[in-house]
Amino acid sequence: MTTRVLTGITPSGTPHLGNYVGAIRPAIAASRSQGIESFFFLADLHSLIKAQEPARTQRSTLEIAASWLACGLDPEQVWFYRQSDIPETNELMWFLTVVASKGILNRAHAYKAAIDKNEAEGLDPDAGVSAGLFMYPVLMAADILIFKANRVPVGRDQIQHIEMARDFGQRFNHVYGKEYFPLPEVVIDEQVATLAGLDGRKMSKSYSNTIPLFAPREELKKLVFSILTDSRAPGEPKDTEGSALFQMYQAFATPEQTAGFARAFAEGIGWGDAKQQLFERIDAELSPLRERYEALMAEPEKIEALLRRRGQQLREQYAVPLLKELRHAVGLRDLADVPKAAAAELARSAPPVFKQYREKDGRFYFKLTDGEGTLLVQSAGFDSPRDAGQLIAVLKQAEQGDALQSELFTLEAEVDAVLAALATLRDAG
């Protein structure tokens, strides 16, 4: 059975070595596994929450798309598409919005963090908080559910969003009475590498300590040689533990190469020589990728055509048929089918009912009808409504055909149909 795995990629500037080692390289390797149908999307709609800079959004989307393609993502073997090219996602977001609990959204980490920051600064709790930030989890849920993803690899800070997607999907399934969505599972890869940056802290744009993934060769060398090291001189043994330089080498080397580098540390390799070896090791892996990246960036129209083509194929195969089904499920239907649809709904939802009444002869009667009004049981006349009611109470407990034999009422339908209606009444009670 095929497992669908969905990965979102936010276009937020040029990727760096930490992105490559921690996300891009392992995700591409995983996409080649047997029995996996992979979905990779450029989350350009999500990016608008943080930055309303059109040129930057456009440039970042191009750079991120080119980066993943240059690193070996095969767009013919996986679904590689742009979020904004799947308009059905936005419609699904609204369907989920109307069943999503505001209380759950109030507890979203990003929203709570913004509220807490405002309160700490003595501001209105919602100052500067956009509806986009508040509704971010619903759009993310739509991204996941529209392609019925089974697994979603995320960092620990994103686990809550997958839990919300499960909640919204489950709620929709319950409200509309069918398992329209499988519930996605979180995938946390404990082995994913976290690369140290130039100053030893985690490589991050927020620390300004990154090495761009496709920096030109000379710039790459300059940045590698600027990695922070201690003052131990050549000949003095050096620790691999806590060394950003060693950790970075390990991320690009084989186990045998890493073992050799560790021995060099123990034997007192000079920092300049160590940095030269690190530069050569990184450049050996990235040089062919850099060439592919530069070629892709020189022809953005090809990337655009690829994304549009794959997005359209994805819509036709999955998104459009699903939304057609969901529109019918929520009642957005062909108006010409209203009477037929309404009758079908009524037949499914209306329970059987006992009706008591008094005829012109002054006597009291009852009858049992099904949800469509078909007569199942007709009583004889009683002197008082109490007598009729007592017999109804007895009838409701009937579970066998023998209990339906009486001169006080007649069956107007098959015994099994009457027993089924009585069972429905008991279950409802």
Disulfide bonds with the S-S distance in Angstrom:
none
